[in-house]
Amino acid sequence: MARHTPRDVADRWKLATRLVRGGTNRSDFGETSEAIFMTSGFRYDTAEDAEARFKGEQAGFTYSRLGNPTTAMFEERMALLEGAPVARAASSGMAAVNAALMCQLKSGDRIVSARALFGSCRVILDEILPKFGVRVDYVEGADLSSWAAALKTPATVVFLETPANPTLDVIDLAAVSELAHQAGARVVIDNVFATPILQRPMEFGCDVVVYSATKHIDGQGRCLGGAILCNQDFFDQYLNQYLRHTGPSLSPFNAWVLLKGLETLELRVQRHCDNALKVARFLDEAKGKGRIKAVSYPGLASHPQHELALRQMSGQGGSIVTIEVEGGRPGAFALMNRLKLIDISNNLGDSKSLITHPSSTTHQRLPAAERAHLGITEGFMRLSVGLEDADDLIDDLDQAIG
């Protein structure tokens, strides 16, 4: 490989340039689009070269489970975007979450986590980690006093999402990071709802950032992927060997698709946010007229953490709006089934607007009492606002609300 821009030069580029050019490593063919290296292994000129490469004494790739030229370009571009020393790709967002936690935890360790999380994250914390002797204590994410009380006791990891999936709770990252570090904990954040365009958690003190690249980074519903971003010490001490030997590797083809997604990420996220705000305002007016029970969006002044959200999220509210209707599950299903433009799907961050009913899909494994505590009622829906014309989305919602 040749013609790779050094990191110290790329670090000086503006955001849009990083998204289009960051990490690009052209071969001697001089291709303009990043090359896809669909290979499981790599050859060596001599047996001595193979030995040196496995010892880390010679630069180069050995096996695509451990590294691949296309995947490396995606990782470098993600690191530039996040402002992180190191990025590593994973096969999915949940593979990234699992690796970021499991690589550093052992029996007897303690996690303090925000209660509102994506359903699969709750399964890891509620069902998988306790089997290995890891204790998990939950707090109310938006309540700093809850964090302060929990972190009076030493902890190994603090885990959170902000905005949370699906409740859109917004957590003060700087304050929680300070409390976590005083308790000896590393802060691991799933930043998928905010995206690295709106929120860069390391700037607020977070230690490890994870993404489901399946969502906004691809943004067009094409493939799975994940990313973990951290400092060099965490990578060297914990993450490197875990990824090396457990193999949650990203396909080179998927890495190439995600590179193409990154080129337009800033443009798409801005359109997502503009549309979501328009849709949220319409829904808020519908609530005021008694047509729906509740609506939540961080960009609305009615959101309880509105000011914090705009401070942390570059003045934007993100792409997700939540709706609650009367009539429980039948009422929610009736609204969803009347939609003609917006699709029913459990994905999010797509160019197409998507709606889901968390109680029966993404969060159905949670006990009913816990769903109720979180506000995930039977009439609650999560709307991922896409890139269509906002007026068309509003018209569709208007006729579906009934």
C-alpha positions in Angstrom: 0.0 0.0 0.0 1.1 3.6 -0.6 0.0 7.2 -0.6 -1.4 7.2 2.9 -1.9 10.6 4.6 0.0 10.7 7.9 -2.3 11.1 11.0 -0.7 14.4 12.1 -1.7 15.9 8.7 -5.2 14.4 8.7 -5.8 15.7 12.3 -5.6 19.2 10.9 -8.3 18.6 8.3 -11.8 20.0 8.9 -14.7 17.5 9.6 -16.0 17.2 6.0 -12.5 16.5 4.7 -11.9 13.8 7.3 -15.2 12.1 6.4 -14.3 11.9 2.7 -10.5 11.5 2.8 -9.5 10.2 6.3 -7.7 6.9 6.4 -7.6 6.4 2.6 -4.6 4.2 1.7 -4.3 3.8 -2.1 -2.6 0.9 -3.7 -0.2 1.2 -6.6 -3.1 1.1 -9.0 -4.1 4.6 -7.9 -7.8 3.9 -7.4 -10.0 6.9 -6.3 -12.5 4.8 -4.3 -11.1 2.8 -1.5 -10.2 -0.8 -2.5 -11.9 -3.8 -1.1 -9.4 -6.4 0.0 -11.6 -9.5 0.1 -8.9 -11.9 1.5 -8.7 -14.0 4.6 -4.9 -14.2 4.6 -1.7 -12.6 3.3 1.5 -14.0 1.9 5.1 -13.3 2.9 8.2 -13.1 0.8 10.1 -15.2 3.2 9.6 -17.4 6.3 11.7 -14.9 8.2 9.2 -12.1 7.2 6.3 -14.2 8.5 8.1 -14.7 11.8 8.9 -11.0 12.1 5.4 -10.0 11.3 3.9 -12.2 13.9 6.4 -10.9 16.5 5.3 -7.4 15.6 8.8 -6.5 14.4 7.6 -5.9 10.8 4.7 -3.8 9.6 2.0 -5.6 7.6 -1.0 -7.8 7.8 -1.2 -11.5 8.7 -4.8 -12.5 8.8 -8.0 -10.6 8.3 -9.3 -11.6 11.8 -6.5 -9.4 13.1 -6.4 -6.7 10.5 -7.2 -6.0 6.9 -6.3 -3.0 4.6 -10.0 -2.0 4.0 -11.0 -2.4 7.6 -7.9 -0.4 8.7 -9.1 2.5 6.5 -12.5 2.4 8.2 -10.8 2.4 11.6 -8.5 5.2 10.8 -11.4 7.4 9.5 -13.4 6.6 12.6 -10.5 7.6 14.8 -10.1 10.9 13.0 -13.8 11.6 13.2 -14.0 10.9 16.9 -10.7 12.5 17.8 -9.6 9.2 19.4 -6.1 7.7 19.4 -7.3 4.3 18.4 -10.4 2.8 16.6 -11.1 -0.9 16.0 -13.9 -2.3 13.9 -16.3 -5.0 15.0 -18.8 -7.2 13.2 -21.8 -5.4 14.8 -22.7 -2.8 17.4 -23.4 -5.4 20.0 -20.0 -7.1 19.2 -18.5 -3.7 20.0 -20.4 -3.3 23.2 -19.6 -6.8 24.4 -15.9 -6.5 23.5 -15.5 -3.1 25.2 -16.9 -4.5 28.4 -15.7 -8.1 28.5 -12.1 -7.2 27.7 -11.6 -5.3 30.9 -13.9 -7.2 33.4 -13.2 -10.1 35.7 -15.0 -11.9 38.5 -15.6 -9.6 41.5 -15.7 -6.4 39.4 -18.6 -3.9 39.5 -20.4 -2.0 36.8 -22.5 1.1 37.5 -24.9 1.6 34.6 -27.7 3.8 33.6 -31.0 1.9 33.7 -32.3 2.9 30.3 -30.4 1.0 27.7 -31.0 -0.9 24.4 -32.6 -4.2 25.1 -29.5 -6.3 24.1 -27.2 -4.2 26.3 -29.5 -5.0 29.2 -29.2 -8.7 28.4 -25.4 -8.5 28.6 -25.6 -6.7 32.0 -28.6 -8.6 33.4 -27.9 -12.1 32.2 -24.4 -12.7 30.8 -22.0 -10.7 33.0 -23.4 -12.0 36.3 -22.6 -15.5 35.2 -18.9 -14.5 35.3 -19.2 -12.9 38.8 -19.6 -9.3 37.7 -21.9 -7.2 39.8 -24.2 -4.6 38.0 -25.8 -1.7 39.9 -28.3 0.5 38.0 -28.9 4.2 38.5 -31.4 6.7 37.0 -29.2 8.1 34.2 -30.5 11.7 34.2 -30.2 12.0 38.0 -26.7 13.0 39.1 -27.5 12.4 42.7 -28.2 8.7 41.8 -24.8 8.5 40.1 -23.1 10.2 43.0 -24.7 7.7 45.5 -23.7 4.7 43.5 -20.2 5.9 42.9 -19.4 6.4 46.5 -18.3 2.8 46.3 -15.4 1.9 43.9 -16.4 0.5 40.5 -14.6 -0.9 37.5 -16.8 0.4 34.7 -19.5 3.0 34.2 -21.8 2.2 31.2 -24.4 4.5 29.6 -26.2 5.7 26.5 -27.1 9.3 25.9 -29.6 9.9 24.5 -30.8 6.5 25.8 -32.5 3.9 23.7 -35.5 4.2 23.5 -36.4 6.7 26.3 -34.2 9.6 25.1 -32.9 10.3 28.6 -29.9 12.7 28.3 -27.0 12.2 30.8 -24.5 14.8 31.8 -21.3 13.3 30.4 -18.8 15.6 32.1 -20.3 15.3 35.5 -20.7 11.5 35.3 -17.2 11.0 34.0 -15.8 13.0 36.9 -17.7 10.9 39.4 -16.7 7.7 37.7 -13.0 8.6 37.7 -13.1 9.5 41.3 -14.5 6.0 41.9 -11.7 4.4 39.8 -14.1 3.5 36.9 -13.6 3.8 33.2 -16.6 5.3 31.3 -17.9 3.3 28.4 -20.6 5.0 26.3 -22.7 3.8 23.5 -23.0 7.0 21.4 -25.2 5.6 18.6 -28.2 8.0 19.0 -26.0 11.1 19.0 -23.5 9.9 16.3 -19.9 11.3 16.3 -21.3 14.3 14.3 -23.4 15.6 17.2 -21.4 14.4 20.2 -17.8 13.4 20.8 -17.9 11.8 24.3 -14.1 11.8 24.9 -14.2 15.6 24.9 -16.4 15.2 28.1 -14.1 12.7 29.8 -15.4 9.4 28.6 -12.8 6.7 28.1 -14.3 4.2 25.6 -16.9 5.0 22.9 -18.8 2.3 21.0 -21.0 2.5 17.9 -23.4 0.4 16.0 -22.1 1.5 12.6 -25.2 -0.3 11.2 -27.2 2.7 12.1 -26.3 6.3 10.9 -22.8 5.5 9.8 -24.0 3.1 7.1 -27.3 4.9 7.2 -29.0 3.1 4.4 -29.9 -0.3 5.9 -27.2 -2.3 3.9 -24.9 -4.0 6.4 -23.9 -4.6 10.0 -20.8 -3.1 11.7 -19.5 -1.7 14.9 -16.6 0.4 16.2 -14.7 0.8 19.5 -12.7 4.0 20.1 -10.3 4.4 23.0 -6.8 5.5 24.0 -3.6 3.6 23.3 -3.2 2.3 26.8 -6.7 0.7 27.0 -6.1 -0.8 23.6 -2.7 -2.3 24.5 -3.7 -3.5 28.0 -7.2 -4.8 27.4 -8.8 -4.6 23.9 -6.1 -5.8 21.5 -5.7 -9.3 22.8 -9.4 -9.7 23.4 -10.3 -8.9 19.8 -7.3 -10.8 18.5 -8.4 -14.1 20.1 -12.2 -13.9 20.1 -12.6 -12.7 16.5 -15.6 -10.3 16.3 -14.2 -9.1 13.0 -15.7 -6.8 10.5 -15.9 -8.1 6.9 -13.8 -6.1 4.5 -16.8 -5.6 2.2 -18.8 -4.2 5.1 -15.9 -1.9 6.0 -16.0 -0.6 2.5 -19.7 0.0 2.6 -19.3 1.9 5.9 -16.5 4.0 4.4 -18.9 5.1 1.7 -21.4 5.9 4.4 -19.0 8.1 6.3 -18.5 10.3 3.2 -22.1 11.6 3.6 -22.6 11.2 7.3 -22.4 14.9 8.2 -24.9 15.9 5.5 -27.3 13.1 6.4 -27.2 13.7 10.1 -28.1 17.4 9.6 -31.1 16.4 7.4 -32.1 13.8 10.0 -32.1 16.4 12.7 -33.9 19.1 10.7 -36.6 16.6 9.8 -36.9 15.2 13.3 -37.4 18.6 14.8 -40.2 19.4 12.3 -41.9 16.1 13.0 -41.5 16.5 16.8 -43.0 19.9 16.6 -46.0 18.6 14.7 -46.4 15.7 17.2 -46.1 18.2 20.1 -49.0 20.2 18.6 -51.0 17.0 18.2 -50.4 16.2 21.9 -51.7 19.7 22.8 -54.9 18.9 20.9 -55.3 15.6 22.7 -54.6 13.5 19.7 -51.7 11.6 21.3 -50.7 11.1 24.9 -47.0 12.1 25.0 -44.1 13.0 22.7 -40.4 13.3 23.5 -37.5 14.8 21.6 -34.3 16.3 23.0 -34.7 19.3 20.6 -38.0 20.3 22.1 -38.1 22.7 25.0 -40.5 20.3 26.8 -37.8 17.6 27.1 -36.6 17.5 30.7 -32.9 17.7 29.7 -33.4 20.0 26.7 -30.7 22.5 27.6 -28.1 19.8 28.4 -28.9 18.0 25.2 -28.3 21.0 23.1 -25.0 21.8 25.0 -23.7 18.3 24.5 -25.1 17.5 21.1 -23.9 20.5 19.0 -27.2 22.3 19.3 -29.1 19.4 17.7 -31.7 17.0 19.0 -30.8 13.9 16.9 -33.0 11.7 14.7 -35.2 9.9 17.2 -38.6 10.9 18.4 -40.8 8.9 20.8 -44.6 8.9 20.8 -47.1 7.5 23.3 -50.7 6.9 22.5 -53.8 6.0 24.5 -55.1 2.5 24.3 -51.9 0.6 25.1 -50.6 -2.0 22.6 -53.8 -2.0 20.5 -53.6 1.8 20.1 -49.9 1.7 19.2 -50.4 -1.1 16.7 -53.4 0.6 15.1 -51.3 3.8 14.5 -48.4 1.8 13.1 -50.6 -0.3 10.8 -52.2 2.9 9.4 -48.9 4.3 8.3 -48.4 4.3 4.5 -45.0 5.9 4.1 -43.1 5.2 7.4 -42.0 1.6 7.7 -42.4 -0.7 10.7 -38.9 -1.8 11.5 -36.6 -2.2 14.6 -33.7 -0.6 12.9 -32.8 3.2 13.2 -30.6 5.8 11.7 -31.7 4.8 8.2 -32.4 7.1 5.2 -36.0 5.7 5.4 -38.2 6.7 8.4 -38.8 3.7 10.6 -41.1 3.1 13.6 -41.0 0.3 16.2 -42.9 -0.7 19.3 -40.1 -1.4 21.9 -42.3 -3.3 24.4 -43.0 -6.0 21.9 -39.6 -6.0 20.0 -36.3 -4.5 21.2 -37.2 -4.5 24.9 -39.6 -7.4 25.1 -37.2 -9.4 27.3 -37.3 -6.8 30.0 -39.7 -7.6 32.8 -43.0 -5.7 32.6 -42.3 -3.9 35.8 -38.9 -2.7 34.6 -40.4 -1.5 31.3 -43.0 0.4 33.2 -40.3 2.0 35.4 -38.5 3.2 32.4 -41.6 4.6 30.7 -41.7 2.0 28.0 -45.4 1.6 28.1 -47.6 -0.5 25.8 -48.6 2.6 24.0 -45.0 3.8 23.5 -43.3 3.9 20.0 -39.8 4.9 18.8 -39.7 6.8 15.5 -36.4 7.1 13.6 -36.9 10.1 11.3 -35.3 9.6 7.9 -34.4 11.7 4.9 -37.7 12.0 3.2 -39.5 15.4 2.9 -40.6 16.3 6.4 -44.0 17.4 5.1 -44.7 14.0 3.7 -43.8 12.3 7.0 -46.1 14.7 8.8 -48.9 14.0 6.4 -48.4 10.3 7.0 -48.4 10.7 10.8 -51.4 13.0 10.6 -53.6 10.5 8.9 -52.3 7.6 11.0 -53.0 9.3 14.4 -56.7 9.3 13.6 
